Amino acid sequence: MATEKSYYMTAEGKEKLENELHYLKTDRRQEVVERIKVARSFGDLSENSEYDAAKDEQAFVETRISQVETMIRNAVIIENDNENPNIVSLGKSVTFKELPNGEEETYTIVGSAEADPFEGKISNDSPMAKSLLGHEIGTEVSVTTPGGDIQVEIIKVD
């Protein structure tokens, strides 16, 4: 039997997934069932686009429920209590600047289940995070990006 993937996340990230799962199982699932009932009332299902769309949505919701349940079941909560506060690690925010004279950027390194670059959260599987992990404040790091290699300096770790 294959081992399931671990999903690294903060306690807040796990709680967010648990809330999403509750919403999907209670409210969203019921909404889709109602849409299917309404679509069935339109008659012939073979040419009923509303019914097809509702069934597709039902499949999407059920797939997402399964994904979220798997992520919660295999969650590994990130805790940084005993780590060196100056070293970049999972769950910490890191501020760096591109060398020679780039602007400072700050990201929190989280597991892939929580990643949201628009909220400043990058996955530990991303090239940037992989390059920064394990380095400390003041270190210059080479990061391989799709646009080529860049040099960054770690300014701050929170």
C-alpha positions as CSV (number, residue, x, y, z in Angstrom):
1,M,0.0,0.0,0.0
2,A,1.3,3.4,-1.0
3,T,1.9,5.9,1.8
4,E,-0.2,9.1,1.5
5,K,1.4,12.5,1.1
6,S,1.8,14.6,4.2
7,Y,0.4,18.1,4.1
8,Y,2.4,20.6,6.1
9,M,0.3,23.5,7.4
10,T,-0.2,25.8,10.3
11,A,-2.9,25.2,12.9
12,E,-4.8,28.1,11.4
13,G,-4.5,26.5,7.9
14,K,-5.9,23.2,9.2
15,E,-8.8,25.1,10.9
16,K,-9.5,26.9,7.7
17,L,-9.7,23.5,5.9
18,E,-12.0,22.1,8.6
19,N,-14.3,25.1,8.1
20,E,-14.3,24.6,4.4
21,L,-15.1,20.9,4.8
22,H,-18.0,21.7,7.1
23,Y,-19.4,24.2,4.6
24,L,-19.0,21.8,1.7
25,K,-20.7,18.9,3.5
26,T,-23.6,21.0,4.9
27,D,-24.5,24.0,2.9
28,R,-22.8,23.5,-0.5
29,R,-23.8,19.9,-0.9
30,Q,-27.4,20.8,-0.1
31,E,-27.4,23.7,-2.6
32,V,-26.3,21.3,-5.4
33,V,-28.9,18.7,-4.5
34,E,-31.6,21.5,-4.8
35,R,-30.2,22.5,-8.2
36,I,-30.4,18.9,-9.4
37,K,-34.0,18.6,-8.2
38,V,-35.0,21.8,-10.0
39,A,-33.2,20.7,-13.2
40,R,-35.0,17.3,-13.1
41,S,-38.3,19.1,-13.0
42,F,-37.6,20.6,-16.4
43,G,-38.3,17.2,-18.0
44,D,-36.1,15.2,-20.5
45,L,-32.7,14.7,-18.9
46,S,-31.0,13.8,-22.2
47,E,-31.2,17.4,-23.4
48,N,-31.2,19.2,-20.1
49,S,-28.1,21.5,-19.8
50,E,-29.1,22.7,-16.3
51,Y,-29.2,19.1,-15.1
52,D,-25.8,18.4,-16.7
53,A,-24.3,21.5,-15.1
54,A,-25.7,20.6,-11.7
55,K,-24.3,17.1,-11.9
56,D,-20.9,18.5,-12.9
57,E,-21.0,20.8,-10.0
58,Q,-21.9,17.9,-7.7
59,A,-18.9,16.0,-9.0
60,F,-16.7,19.0,-8.3
61,V,-18.0,19.4,-4.8
62,E,-17.6,15.7,-4.0
63,T,-14.0,15.7,-5.4
64,R,-13.2,18.8,-3.3
65,I,-14.6,17.1,-0.1
66,S,-12.5,14.1,-0.8
67,Q,-9.4,16.3,-1.3
68,V,-10.0,18.3,1.9
69,E,-10.6,15.2,4.0
70,T,-7.3,13.7,2.7
71,M,-5.4,16.9,3.5
72,I,-6.9,17.1,7.0
73,R,-6.3,13.4,7.7
74,N,-2.6,13.7,6.6
75,A,-2.0,17.2,8.1
76,V,1.3,17.8,9.8
77,I,1.1,20.9,12.0
78,I,4.1,23.2,11.6
79,E,5.6,24.2,15.0
80,N,8.7,26.4,15.4
81,D,9.0,26.4,19.1
82,N,12.5,25.0,19.5
83,E,14.1,26.3,16.3
84,N,16.7,29.0,15.8
85,P,14.8,32.2,15.3
86,N,17.3,33.4,12.7
87,I,17.0,30.4,10.3
88,V,14.4,30.2,7.6
89,S,12.0,27.3,8.2
90,L,8.5,26.1,7.4
91,G,5.9,28.4,9.0
92,K,8.1,31.4,9.3
93,S,8.0,34.7,7.4
94,V,11.1,35.7,5.6
95,T,12.0,39.1,4.2
96,F,14.6,39.3,1.5
97,K,15.8,41.6,-1.3
98,E,17.0,40.8,-4.7
99,L,20.6,41.8,-5.2
100,P,22.1,44.1,-6.1
101,N,19.4,46.7,-5.4
102,G,16.0,45.1,-5.4
103,E,13.0,45.9,-3.2
104,E,12.4,44.0,0.0
105,E,9.7,41.2,-0.3
106,T,8.2,39.2,2.6
107,Y,6.6,35.8,2.3
108,T,5.5,33.2,4.8
109,I,6.7,29.7,3.9
110,V,3.8,27.2,4.3
111,G,2.8,23.8,3.1
112,S,1.3,23.4,-0.4
113,A,-2.2,23.1,1.0
114,E,-2.0,26.6,2.4
115,A,0.0,28.3,-0.3
116,D,-1.5,31.6,-1.6
117,P,1.0,33.9,-3.2
118,F,-1.5,36.7,-3.3
119,E,-1.7,36.6,0.5
120,G,2.1,36.3,0.8
121,K,2.1,32.6,1.5
122,I,4.4,30.5,-0.7
123,S,4.7,26.7,-0.8
124,N,7.7,24.9,0.7
125,D,7.8,23.1,-2.7
126,S,8.3,26.4,-4.6
127,P,11.8,27.2,-6.0
128,M,12.1,30.3,-3.8
129,A,11.2,28.5,-0.6
130,K,13.4,25.5,-1.4
131,S,16.3,27.9,-1.9
132,L,15.7,29.9,1.3
133,L,14.9,27.1,3.7
134,G,17.7,26.4,6.2
135,H,19.6,29.7,5.6
136,E,19.9,32.4,8.2
137,I,19.7,36.2,8.3
138,G,22.4,37.9,6.3
139,T,23.0,35.0,4.0
140,E,23.0,35.5,0.2
141,V,21.2,32.7,-1.6
142,S,21.0,31.8,-5.3
143,V,17.4,31.1,-6.4
144,T,16.6,29.3,-9.7
145,T,13.5,30.8,-11.2
146,P,11.8,30.2,-14.6
147,G,13.3,33.6,-15.6
148,G,16.8,32.6,-14.6
149,D,18.9,32.5,-11.5
150,I,18.7,35.5,-9.1
151,Q,20.7,36.3,-5.9
152,V,18.8,37.4,-2.8
153,E,19.9,38.4,0.6
154,I,17.9,37.3,3.7
155,I,17.1,40.4,5.7
156,K,14.7,39.2,8.4
157,V,13.0,36.0,9.7
158,D,9.9,36.1,11.9
